[in-house]
Amino acid sequence: MKPEELVERGRRVLRIERSALEEVEKRLGADFAKAVELIAGSSGRVIVTGVGKSGIIARKIAATLTSTGTPAMFLHPVEGLHGDLGIVGPADVVVLLSKSGETVELFPLVEQLKRLGVHLVAIAGDRDSQLARQADAVLDTWVSEEACPHDLAPTSSTTAALAMGDALAVALLEHVLGVITAGDLTRLMERTEDFLGVGVSTIMSTTPKTIAADALASEAVFKMEQHGIMAMPVLEDGGQLVGMVHLHDLLRAGVK
């Protein structure tokens, strides 16, 4: 195969997956808002589960939720029936991933979760599937075709599920931030002062350390190590917050 043909094959995959995401976006509706509200209103954690490629995506979604402020962890559905179900509490919300919505390994776990009274969110490619019918909210990730030339290997479907997990995590982050009031912050500071026995102003800096969005990763590592901190806000030129960078993430990526 010629180089230009290889490039075109790659572009074809990207076109198919981009088109799949556009269709998923169009179908996003009330169940998405319900899923966000279920999780935001829960006092527990988010447990994310799936089998095979869906399990791999589930792990990534759990990591993304945690890094954006929603405590989450991955549970293998089979291991869940062999003792690991003990990590699930009635206040948790479980997110289940399945392209078909008919993954047989999930249903014994679903049965136990229903017995516990846990709220279920399905990220599935079939709204009429058995899994979807068991869930409190269904996030539809149906795709018309996989990018695989034989329409077999999970490609477009896993991209759609991963993107849906990202959408859920970011929407949760913004929803929670949006409902924090000045009174909430005042009460939080008062509770912190009572717990620590000192005023918050004595342990919080009025000149927080930040890093520019276009700075080198090595500069961020140096600055955090210099000041003995684990994370820093990332700011654009105008001083707008665009994200956070964590020392552990940079070191795991090999930045020194």
C-alpha positions as a Markdown table, in Angstrom:
| # | Residue | x | y | z |
|---|---|---|---|---|
| 1 | Met | 0.0 | 0.0 | 0.0 |
| 2 | Lys | 1.4 | 3.4 | -1.0 |
| 3 | Pro | 2.0 | 6.1 | 1.7 |
| 4 | Glu | -0.8 | 8.3 | 0.3 |
| 5 | Glu | -3.2 | 5.4 | 0.6 |
| 6 | Leu | -2.2 | 4.8 | 4.2 |
| 7 | Val | -2.8 | 8.4 | 5.0 |
| 8 | Glu | -6.3 | 8.2 | 3.3 |
| 9 | Arg | -7.1 | 5.1 | 5.4 |
| 10 | Gly | -6.2 | 7.1 | 8.5 |
| 11 | Arg | -8.4 | 10.0 | 7.4 |
| 12 | Arg | -11.3 | 7.6 | 6.7 |
| 13 | Val | -11.2 | 6.3 | 10.3 |
| 14 | Leu | -11.1 | 9.9 | 11.7 |
| 15 | Arg | -14.1 | 10.9 | 9.4 |
| 16 | Ile | -16.1 | 7.9 | 10.5 |
| 17 | Glu | -15.5 | 8.5 | 14.2 |
| 18 | Arg | -16.1 | 12.3 | 13.9 |
| 19 | Ser | -19.4 | 11.5 | 12.2 |
| 20 | Ala | -20.3 | 9.1 | 14.9 |
| 21 | Leu | -19.7 | 11.7 | 17.6 |
| 22 | Glu | -21.8 | 14.2 | 15.7 |
| 23 | Glu | -24.7 | 11.8 | 15.7 |
| 24 | Val | -24.3 | 11.0 | 19.4 |
| 25 | Glu | -24.3 | 14.7 | 20.2 |
| 26 | Lys | -27.6 | 15.2 | 18.3 |
| 27 | Arg | -29.3 | 12.5 | 20.4 |
| 28 | Leu | -28.1 | 13.8 | 23.7 |
| 29 | Gly | -31.1 | 14.7 | 25.8 |
| 30 | Ala | -33.0 | 14.7 | 29.1 |
| 31 | Asp | -31.4 | 11.4 | 30.3 |
| 32 | Phe | -28.0 | 13.1 | 30.3 |
| 33 | Ala | -29.2 | 15.8 | 32.6 |
| 34 | Lys | -30.8 | 13.1 | 34.8 |
| 35 | Ala | -27.6 | 11.2 | 35.0 |
| 36 | Val | -25.7 | 14.4 | 36.0 |
| 37 | Glu | -28.3 | 15.2 | 38.7 |
| 38 | Leu | -28.3 | 11.6 | 40.1 |
| 39 | Ile | -24.5 | 11.7 | 40.5 |
| 40 | Ala | -24.4 | 15.3 | 41.8 |
| 41 | Gly | -27.1 | 14.5 | 44.3 |
| 42 | Ser | -25.5 | 11.4 | 45.6 |
| 43 | Ser | -23.4 | 11.3 | 48.8 |
| 44 | Gly | -21.5 | 8.3 | 47.6 |
| 45 | Arg | -19.1 | 7.5 | 44.8 |
| 46 | Val | -19.5 | 6.7 | 41.1 |
| 47 | Ile | -18.7 | 3.0 | 40.3 |
| 48 | Val | -17.9 | 2.4 | 36.6 |
| 49 | Thr | -18.0 | -1.0 | 35.1 |
| 50 | Gly | -17.9 | -2.8 | 31.8 |
| 51 | Val | -16.4 | -5.9 | 30.1 |
| 52 | Gly | -13.7 | -6.1 | 27.4 |
| 53 | Lys | -13.1 | -2.9 | 25.5 |
| 54 | Ser | -16.0 | -1.3 | 27.4 |
| 55 | Gly | -14.1 | -2.2 | 30.6 |
| 56 | Ile | -11.0 | -0.4 | 29.4 |
| 57 | Ile | -13.1 | 2.7 | 28.5 |
| 58 | Ala | -14.8 | 2.4 | 31.9 |
| 59 | Arg | -11.5 | 2.6 | 33.7 |
| 60 | Lys | -10.6 | 5.8 | 31.8 |
| 61 | Ile | -14.0 | 7.3 | 32.6 |
| 62 | Ala | -13.5 | 6.5 | 36.3 |
| 63 | Ala | -10.1 | 8.2 | 36.2 |
| 64 | Thr | -11.5 | 11.3 | 34.4 |
| 65 | Leu | -14.3 | 11.6 | 36.9 |
| 66 | Thr | -11.9 | 11.4 | 39.8 |
| 67 | Ser | -9.5 | 14.0 | 38.3 |
| 68 | Thr | -12.4 | 16.4 | 37.8 |
| 69 | Gly | -13.6 | 16.2 | 41.3 |
| 70 | Thr | -16.2 | 13.3 | 41.3 |
| 71 | Pro | -14.9 | 10.4 | 43.4 |
| 72 | Ala | -15.1 | 7.3 | 41.2 |
| 73 | Met | -13.6 | 3.8 | 40.8 |
| 74 | Phe | -13.7 | 0.9 | 38.4 |
| 75 | Leu | -15.3 | -2.4 | 39.3 |
| 76 | His | -14.9 | -5.5 | 37.2 |
| 77 | Pro | -18.4 | -7.0 | 36.9 |
| 78 | Val | -17.2 | -10.6 | 37.4 |
| 79 | Glu | -14.9 | -9.7 | 40.3 |
| 80 | Gly | -17.9 | -7.8 | 41.8 |
| 81 | Leu | -19.7 | -11.1 | 42.2 |
| 82 | His | -16.7 | -12.6 | 43.9 |
| 83 | Gly | -16.4 | -10.2 | 46.8 |
| 84 | Asp | -15.6 | -6.9 | 45.3 |
| 85 | Leu | -19.3 | -5.8 | 45.4 |
| 86 | Gly | -18.5 | -4.9 | 49.0 |
| 87 | Ile | -17.1 | -1.6 | 47.7 |
| 88 | Val | -20.6 | -0.5 | 46.6 |
| 89 | Gly | -22.8 | 1.3 | 49.0 |
| 90 | Pro | -26.5 | 2.3 | 48.6 |
| 91 | Ala | -25.5 | 6.0 | 48.2 |
| 92 | Asp | -23.3 | 5.2 | 45.1 |
| 93 | Val | -24.3 | 5.6 | 41.5 |
| 94 | Val | -23.1 | 2.8 | 39.1 |
| 95 | Val | -22.3 | 3.6 | 35.4 |
| 96 | Leu | -22.5 | 0.5 | 33.2 |
| 97 | Leu | -20.9 | 0.4 | 29.7 |
| 98 | Ser | -22.0 | -2.0 | 27.0 |
| 99 | Lys | -22.1 | -1.4 | 23.2 |
| 100 | Ser | -25.0 | -3.9 | 22.7 |
| 101 | Gly | -26.7 | -3.4 | 26.1 |
| 102 | Glu | -26.9 | -7.2 | 26.2 |
| 103 | Thr | -23.5 | -8.1 | 27.7 |
| 104 | Val | -24.4 | -11.2 | 29.7 |
| 105 | Glu | -21.6 | -10.7 | 32.3 |
| 106 | Leu | -23.2 | -7.5 | 33.5 |
| 107 | Phe | -26.7 | -8.9 | 34.4 |
| 108 | Pro | -25.8 | -10.8 | 37.5 |
| 109 | Leu | -24.1 | -7.7 | 38.8 |
| 110 | Val | -27.1 | -5.5 | 37.8 |
| 111 | Glu | -29.4 | -7.9 | 39.7 |
| 112 | Gln | -27.3 | -7.4 | 42.9 |
| 113 | Leu | -27.1 | -3.7 | 42.4 |
| 114 | Lys | -30.9 | -3.4 | 42.1 |
| 115 | Arg | -31.2 | -5.4 | 45.3 |
| 116 | Leu | -29.0 | -2.8 | 47.0 |
| 117 | Gly | -31.1 | 0.0 | 45.7 |
| 118 | Val | -28.3 | 1.6 | 43.8 |
| 119 | His | -29.1 | 4.1 | 41.0 |
| 120 | Leu | -27.9 | 2.9 | 37.5 |
| 121 | Val | -26.7 | 4.9 | 34.5 |
| 122 | Ala | -26.2 | 2.9 | 31.3 |
| 123 | Ile | -23.9 | 4.1 | 28.5 |
| 124 | Ala | -25.1 | 1.8 | 25.8 |
| 125 | Gly | -25.6 | 1.6 | 22.0 |
| 126 | Asp | -29.1 | 0.3 | 22.2 |
| 127 | Arg | -31.9 | 2.2 | 24.1 |
| 128 | Asp | -34.2 | -0.8 | 23.8 |
| 129 | Ser | -31.7 | -3.3 | 25.3 |
| 130 | Gln | -32.1 | -5.2 | 28.5 |
| 131 | Leu | -29.4 | -3.1 | 30.2 |
| 132 | Ala | -31.1 | 0.2 | 29.2 |
| 133 | Arg | -34.4 | -1.0 | 30.5 |
| 134 | Gln | -32.8 | -1.7 | 33.9 |
| 135 | Ala | -31.2 | 1.7 | 34.2 |
| 136 | Asp | -32.5 | 5.0 | 35.7 |
| 137 | Ala | -30.8 | 7.0 | 32.9 |
| 138 | Val | -29.6 | 5.9 | 29.5 |
| 139 | Leu | -26.8 | 7.7 | 27.6 |
| 140 | Asp | -27.2 | 6.6 | 24.0 |
| 141 | Thr | -23.9 | 5.9 | 22.2 |
| 142 | Trp | -25.3 | 4.0 | 19.2 |
| 143 | Val | -23.0 | 4.3 | 16.1 |
| 144 | Ser | -24.0 | 3.4 | 12.6 |
| 145 | Glu | -20.6 | 1.7 | 11.8 |
| 146 | Glu | -17.3 | 0.9 | 13.3 |
| 147 | Ala | -14.2 | 2.3 | 11.7 |
| 148 | Cys | -12.9 | -1.2 | 11.3 |
| 149 | Pro | -13.2 | -2.2 | 7.6 |
| 150 | His | -15.1 | -5.3 | 8.7 |
| 151 | Asp | -17.3 | -3.3 | 11.0 |
| 152 | Leu | -16.2 | -5.6 | 13.9 |
| 153 | Ala | -13.4 | -4.1 | 16.1 |
| 154 | Pro | -14.8 | -1.6 | 18.6 |
| 155 | Thr | -13.6 | 1.7 | 17.3 |
| 156 | Ser | -16.3 | 4.3 | 16.7 |
| 157 | Ser | -18.4 | 2.7 | 19.5 |
| 158 | Thr | -15.6 | 3.0 | 22.1 |
| 159 | Thr | -14.8 | 6.5 | 21.0 |
| 160 | Ala | -18.4 | 7.4 | 21.5 |
| 161 | Ala | -18.5 | 5.9 | 25.0 |
| 162 | Leu | -15.3 | 7.6 | 26.0 |
| 163 | Ala | -16.5 | 11.0 | 24.8 |
| 164 | Met | -19.8 | 10.4 | 26.6 |
| 165 | Gly | -17.8 | 9.8 | 29.8 |
| 166 | Asp | -15.9 | 13.0 | 29.2 |
| 167 | Ala | -19.1 | 14.9 | 28.7 |
| 168 | Leu | -20.5 | 13.5 | 31.9 |
| 169 | Ala | -17.4 | 14.4 | 33.9 |
| 170 | Val | -17.1 | 17.9 | 32.7 |
| 171 | Ala | -20.9 | 18.6 | 33.1 |
| 172 | Leu | -20.7 | 17.3 | 36.7 |
| 173 | Leu | -17.7 | 19.6 | 37.3 |
| 174 | Glu | -19.5 | 22.6 | 36.0 |
| 175 | His | -22.8 | 21.7 | 37.6 |
| 176 | Val | -21.2 | 21.4 | 41.1 |
| 177 | Leu | -19.2 | 24.6 | 40.7 |
| 178 | Gly | -22.3 | 26.4 | 39.5 |
| 179 | Val | -24.3 | 25.6 | 42.6 |
| 180 | Ile | -21.6 | 26.7 | 45.1 |
| 181 | Thr | -22.7 | 30.0 | 46.7 |
| 182 | Ala | -20.8 | 32.5 | 48.7 |
| 183 | Gly | -22.6 | 31.2 | 51.8 |
| 184 | Asp | -21.4 | 27.7 | 51.0 |
| 185 | Leu | -17.8 | 28.9 | 50.9 |
| 186 | Thr | -18.2 | 30.9 | 54.2 |
| 187 | Arg | -19.7 | 27.8 | 55.9 |
| 188 | Leu | -16.9 | 25.6 | 54.5 |
| 189 | Met | -14.2 | 28.0 | 55.8 |
| 190 | Glu | -15.8 | 28.1 | 59.2 |
| 191 | Arg | -16.0 | 24.3 | 59.4 |
| 192 | Thr | -12.3 | 24.1 | 58.3 |
| 193 | Glu | -11.3 | 26.6 | 60.9 |
| 194 | Asp | -13.1 | 24.6 | 63.6 |
| 195 | Phe | -11.5 | 21.4 | 62.5 |
| 196 | Leu | -8.0 | 22.8 | 62.2 |
| 197 | Gly | -8.2 | 25.2 | 65.2 |
| 198 | Val | -6.7 | 28.0 | 63.1 |
| 199 | Gly | -8.0 | 30.6 | 60.7 |
| 200 | Val | -8.0 | 29.6 | 57.0 |
| 201 | Ser | -6.1 | 32.8 | 56.2 |
| 202 | Thr | -3.1 | 31.5 | 58.1 |
| 203 | Ile | -2.7 | 28.4 | 55.9 |
| 204 | Met | -4.0 | 29.8 | 52.6 |
| 205 | Ser | -1.8 | 32.0 | 50.4 |
| 206 | Thr | -3.1 | 35.3 | 49.1 |
| 207 | Thr | -0.6 | 35.0 | 46.2 |
| 208 | Pro | -1.2 | 31.5 | 44.8 |
| 209 | Lys | 1.4 | 30.0 | 42.5 |
| 210 | Thr | 0.2 | 29.6 | 38.9 |
| 211 | Ile | 1.6 | 28.6 | 35.5 |
| 212 | Ala | 1.0 | 30.0 | 32.1 |
| 213 | Ala | -0.9 | 27.9 | 29.6 |
| 214 | Asp | 2.0 | 28.1 | 27.1 |
| 215 | Ala | 4.7 | 27.3 | 29.7 |
| 216 | Leu | 6.9 | 24.2 | 29.4 |
| 217 | Ala | 5.9 | 21.2 | 31.5 |
| 218 | Ser | 9.4 | 21.1 | 33.0 |
| 219 | Glu | 8.8 | 24.7 | 34.3 |
| 220 | Ala | 5.7 | 23.6 | 36.1 |
| 221 | Val | 7.5 | 20.7 | 37.7 |
| 222 | Phe | 10.3 | 23.0 | 38.9 |
| 223 | Lys | 7.9 | 25.5 | 40.3 |
| 224 | Met | 5.8 | 23.0 | 42.2 |
| 225 | Glu | 8.9 | 21.3 | 43.7 |
| 226 | Gln | 10.4 | 24.7 | 44.5 |
| 227 | His | 7.3 | 25.7 | 46.5 |
| 228 | Gly | 6.5 | 22.3 | 47.9 |
| 229 | Ile | 3.0 | 22.1 | 46.2 |
| 230 | Met | 1.4 | 19.2 | 44.3 |
| 231 | Ala | -0.9 | 21.1 | 41.9 |
| 232 | Met | -1.1 | 24.6 | 40.2 |
| 233 | Pro | -3.8 | 26.5 | 38.4 |
| 234 | Val | -3.1 | 27.0 | 34.7 |
| 235 | Leu | -3.9 | 30.6 | 33.5 |
| 236 | Glu | -4.2 | 32.2 | 30.0 |
| 237 | Asp | -2.6 | 35.5 | 29.2 |
| 238 | Gly | -5.6 | 37.4 | 30.5 |
| 239 | Gly | -5.5 | 35.6 | 33.9 |
| 240 | Gln | -8.4 | 33.3 | 33.1 |
| 241 | Leu | -8.3 | 29.9 | 34.7 |
| 242 | Val | -8.2 | 27.2 | 32.0 |
| 243 | Gly | -7.3 | 24.1 | 34.1 |
| 244 | Met | -5.1 | 22.5 | 36.7 |
| 245 | Val | -1.8 | 20.6 | 36.4 |
| 246 | His | -0.8 | 18.0 | 39.0 |
| 247 | Leu | 2.8 | 17.0 | 39.8 |
| 248 | His | 2.1 | 13.3 | 39.8 |
| 249 | Asp | 0.6 | 13.4 | 36.3 |
| 250 | Leu | 3.7 | 15.2 | 35.0 |
| 251 | Leu | 6.1 | 12.9 | 36.7 |
| 252 | Arg | 4.2 | 9.8 | 35.4 |
| 253 | Ala | 4.5 | 11.3 | 31.9 |
| 254 | Gly | 8.3 | 11.4 | 32.3 |
| 255 | Val | 8.7 | 15.2 | 32.7 |
| 256 | Lys | 11.6 | 16.2 | 34.8 |
